[in-house]
Amino acid sequence: MLLPARVKYRKVHRGRRTGVATQGNDLAFGEFGLQASEAAWMSNRQIEAARRVMTRFVRRGGQVFIRVFPDKSVTKKPAETRMGSGKGAPEGWVAVIKPGRVLFEMGGVTPEMAKRAFQLAAYKLPMKTRTLGIKSGVKAAADIKIKGPAEVKPGEGLEGLAPGAAAPVGPAAPAPRGGKAAPGAAPTMKAAPGAAPKAPSAPKAAAAPAKPAKGGGKK
């Protein structure tokens, strides 16, 4: 976690966050960047959380550059304390962020992976952000699933199988109970327990045409 080694004064004034960033507002090290759109205080814990989620997503496939450093101490007085008695004790370190400041940069990755990594990092930050160096219309890469079997869509084969090979089929679904037979179908009879199976019956012969009765013809 980032924090200064030593400072001249332990406690500093709160300061103001008006205006825009005039320095550190452009790419300097990587191909893509994450830029702040609002003013905020960014703590060292938030910087570390964003760095972790980006490095885990790219899996050492690229470089991540941190462009901000938490060099301002933040103080806080204990709860249920009366007014006065001086400034509170230092509690943490923050970086003063103004609109336009570049927070992180990435290099050695595709625009799709960089966009998704910046999306995951933006969830950890206390301000609105936007990306630099990524053209509009580029879709973010999908998250990589580590656990669980791969999902196979109909018509697509598994990796490692020859095209056209059948995918493993699970157990067949049981037939619905109590379903009604189709209209006009013959009713099905269940065999009694222990009864011998019936032999397949021979197909019935077509009925012969009836012969005319004797004497029934014309005279």
Secondary structure, 3 states (H helix, E strand, C coil): CCCCCCCCCCCCCCCCCCCCCCCCCCCCCCCEEEEECCCEEEEHHHHHHHHHHHHHHHCCCCEEEECCCCCEEEEECCCCCCCCCCCCEEEEEEEEECCCCEEEEEECCCHHHHHHHHHHHHCCCCCCEEEECCCCCCCCCCCCCCCCCCCCCCCCCCCCCCCCCCCCCCCCCCCCCCCCCCCCCCCCCCCCCCCCCCCCCCCCCCCCCCCCCCCCCCC
